[in-house]
Amino acid sequence: MCARVYERFVSIDHTKWYIDNRPIYESLLNTVSSLINALLIRERIGFYQIKYRVKKFKSFEDKLVNKKYSHPQDMTDFAGLRVICYLKRDIQVVTSLLEDNFDIIRKEDKLAELGIDRVGYNAIHLDATLKKDRISLPEYDRFAGLNFEIQIVTVLQHAYAEIEHDLVYKSGDVLPESILRQIRLMSGELETADQIFENIIKEVDEHKNKSSQQIENHRLVIPIDSASLRRYLIKKFGDIPNFKAQYGSVKDRHVIDQLHAMGITTLADFESIIPPNFKEKYLEIPSSKYGTYATGLVIWLLIIHDYKKYFHDVYKESYGIFDTHDFHVFKKFGLDTSKFPANLFECD
């Protein structure tokens, strides 16, 4: 690109913008990193590290030219964090947790983009902002309108990303096919290693569960909280198409409160109210365009278990009303919705 065209995109104003705004983005990343760290500890999710960085000026100006942003603030990955997990199975848990606690502008599943016949860097990327209720607090209001990217990866994916970035991206050269092939082969080896670690941990869990029925029963006596419930739902229902382990617009505390109000305080209590073949019967219902949220699953099971007690002792108007998909679920499991309180279903 000639200097004249280059200067049209990278002007002295953009340089000034970078100098003026880099400090507040660094402060934003420090704040978001602390928030994510606290969330992971609360949910008892083991993780290796949280890294963050603001783009260096050279990368910043190169991207301005290549992507032709109308304003530097439109660059969603100017400020970026990487949450590095140990295992692949934790990526879904972490992603759902972050979707609950930040406003997500865009979500990219790098593994899905690769397809079934290719290997390479596979991770979840989220373009995000702080939620409005947090921005309304004085200590966060200076971050209003600022975007950041969160990458959720395993340790091995992180290693691959770092190596690929240094070998390919930073070189600035078009590398020979023989070198690119070696990089792809390396990514395949790392993906295989990730899966091997996953299988080993799964076998360890199965060994522990089989060693004693008493141990298995004790495991399910774990008290219900947002962390234990989320993990249980992922294990039990994670293979439902478009399953979402986040609690959505309902705060996780409200979900736990509803369970406790129904006398369900442990995972064993919760498992005991799940109807036989629930998942198989549920999959016969037309899927919801919104996906299947953890919140919906919990509330359906409470209502199917004892709708009279639920609507008498638990339900509050602030929880909202039900849609057509909810109606189909209740019908599938033999509930007479005419006996529900009036005006609970939205009009089509």
N, C-alpha and C positions, 0 to 999 in steps of 0.2 A: 504494500500500500504506500502511495507517495506521501510525502510529508504534508502536503496541502490538505489532502483528504483526512489524514490522521489528525491534524490539528483541529479540524472541524468538530471531531468528537471528543478529543481530550484538550480542552481549553484551560486557560489559567483559572477559570471559575471552578472547573472540576478539581483542579489541584487544591484550590482554596477549600472547596467542599470537603475534600479528603482530610485535610489538616484540621479543619474546624470540627468535623464530625467523628473522626476516629476515637477521641476520648470517650464520647458518650456511648458509642457502640461497644467499646471495651468494658465500660461500666455495666452496660446491659448484659453482656456475656458473663461477667462475673456474677451478676445477680441471678441470671437464669441457671447458671451452673450450680449455684448454691441451692436454688429451688429444686432442681432435678435431683441433686444429691440427697436432699431431705426426703423427697418423695420415694426414692429407691430404698432408703433406709427404713422409712415407714412401712413400705410394702415387703420388706425383708427380701429384696432382690439382690443377690450377689452380683457385683460388677467389678471390672478391672480398673476402669479409669474414665473420667470425663475430661476431654480435651476441648479447648476452644481457641479461636483465633479470628482476628480481623484481617481481611485480605491485605497483603503487602501492596504497596502503591503500583508496582509494575504489573501485578496480576489484575489489579483494579482497573488500570488504564487499558490494558489489553482487552479485558472483557467489555469495557465501554465501547471500544472500537468494533470488536467482533459482533457483539449483540445489538449494538446501536440503541442503547437505552436512552429514552427521552430525558430521564433524570437519574442521577446516581442512586437515589433512594429506592428506585424500582429494582435494584439488584438484590434479590432475596437472599443470596448467599454471601453478601459482603461480610456479614458476621455469621460465623458458623460454629456449631458445637458437634462433638462426636461422643456418643455414649457407647463405651466399649464393654460388651457383655462377654461372659465366658462361653455360653452355649447358645446354639441356634434357638432352642425352645424359649429362651428368655427374651428374644427379640419381639415376639408377639406380645408378651406381657408388658414389656417396657413401652412398646408403641401404643398399646391401649391406655396405659397410664398417662402418657404424654398427651394423647388425644383428649383425655378427660380434663387435663389441667392447663392446656393452652389452646388458643384459637388456631386451627389448622387451615391454612390457605390452600395448600396442595400437598398431596402425598404421592410419592413415587416408590414402587416396589421394584428395585433393580433386578431381582431374580426373575420376576414375571416378565420384565422387558427383555431379558436374555432369551427366554423361550426354553423349551425342553431339550433342545439339541445343542445348546451352547453353554460354555462355562465362563466364568469371569467374576468380577466384583459383584457381589450380591448383598444388598443391605436395604434398609428402609430409609428414605429421605423425607423429612417433613419441613415444609416452609411454614413458619409459625409467627404469631405475635402473642403478647401477653393478653389475657382475658380482660374484658372491660371492667369487671368488678375489681380486678387487681390494679388496673390503670387508674381507677378512681381514688386510690389511696395516695396520699401526698408523696410518699417515698418512691412511688413508681410512676407518677404522672409524667415525668420527663421522658419516659420511654414510649409514650403514645405514638402510634403510627410507625414504629420501627420494626422491621422484619428481621428474622434470623432463620437459619437453617439448622435442623438437628438431624444428624446421621446416627442410625442405630445399627451397630455392627458387632460381630464377634471379634475376639482377639486376633484370630487368623485372618479374617477379612480386613481388619485394620492393618495388619502387617502387609498384606497384598496391596492395599490402597496406597500405603506409604511408599512401598518399593516401586509400584507402577508410576506413581507421581514423580518420583525422582529419576527413574530410568527413561520414561517416555515424555511426560508433560514438560519437565524442566529442560530437557535436551533441546526442544524446539525443532528437532530434525525429523524428517520422514525416515523412519527406521526400515531396514530390510525386512522382508517377509520372514526370513529365517529367525531373526531376533524376536519379532512379534509372535511367532509361533511358540518360541520358548517361553515367552511371558504368558501366553494362553495356557500352555501346558502346566506352568507353575500354578496358575489360578485354579486349574482343575485339581491338582494335587491338594491344594489348601481346602478346596470345597469338599473333597473326599475325606480329608482329615477332620474337618468340622463334623461331618456325618458320623465318622467313627467315634469321636468323642461323645456325640449325642447318643449313639447306640450303647456305648459303655455305661453311661450314666443311667440309661433306661434299664439295662440289665442289672445294675446295682440296685435300683429301686425295686425291680421285680423280685430280686433275691431277698431283699429286706421284707417285702410284703409276703412272700411265700414261706419265710422261715418260721413264722408263727402267726396263727390267726389272731392271737391276742394282740400282737403288734399292729396288725391291720386294723383291728377294732379301735385300738388306742389312737391310731393315726386319725381316724374319722371323728374322734371325740375332740379334736382341735376346735377351740372356740371360733365362731364365725366373726370375721372382721373383713374389711374391704380387700385385704391382701389374700387371706386364705380362701375367701369366696371366689375371687377372680381366678386364682390358680385352679381351683376345683372346677369351675365352669369351663375353663379352657381345656382341661383334661377330659371332662365328661362330654362337652358339646362342641369342642373346637373344630370338629370336622363337618359341622353344619355349614353349607355354602353361605358365604358372606356373613359369617358369625363375627360379632364385634364384642370383644371382651370389655370394652369401656362401658361406663354407666350412663353415658350420654348426658342429656340435659338434667337428669335426676342426680342429685348429689349422692355419693356413695353412703354417706351417713344415713340418708333417708331410706335407702334400701335395707341397710342393717337394722334400722329402727322397725321397719315393717316385719322383718323376720322375727325379731325379738318380741314384738307385740303379738305374734302368732304362737309364741312359746318355742320358737326354733332358735337355739343358741349355739349349736355345734353342727359340724358338717354331717355327723351321723344323723342328727335330727332332720336336716335338710334332705339327705339322701332317702330317708324313710318315707317322705311324702311324694317322691317322684313316681308317677304311675308306670307300671310295666310297659316296656316298648314305647316309652314316651317319644324318643327321638325318631323311631321309625314311623310312628303315626303323625308326628309333626311334619315330617318331610313329605307327607302326602298332601299337605295343604299348599295352595299356591303361595309362593314366596312373597315376602314384603319387599317393596321397592327400596325401603330404608335399611334392609338387612335385619339380622336377628341380634338385638342388643342383649347384653347380660341382664340389664334392668327388666326388659320384657319377659325374659325367661323366668326370672325369680318371681315376678308378680303373677304370671300365668300359673305357675305351680302352686303358689299360695291360694289363688282363687279356685283352682281345680280341686285342691285339697279340702278347702272349707270356705266356700264363698260367703256363707252367712256370717261366719266369724270375721272374715276379712272386711266386709262392708260395714259390719257393726262396730268392730273394735279398732280397725286399722286405717281404712281409707279416709283420705282428706281431699277436699276439693282442689287444694293446691297441687295434688298429684296429677291433675288433668283428666281428660276423658280418653276413651278407647276408640280405635279406628276399625276399619273393615277387617284387617288382618287379625286383630284381637278377637273380633266376633267369630271369625272362622275357627280360631284356636278353641274358643269356648264350646262352639258347636261340635267340633271334632271329638271333644272329650266329654260329650253328653250333658253339658250344662244348659239349663233353660234360662236364657238371658232375659226373658220377660219377668223373671223374679228378681232381677237386679234392680237397684235403685233407679229412678227415672233419670233421663237425660244424660246417660253415661256414654253414649256412642255419638260420634260426630256424624253429621248429615253428609251423604254422598252428593 
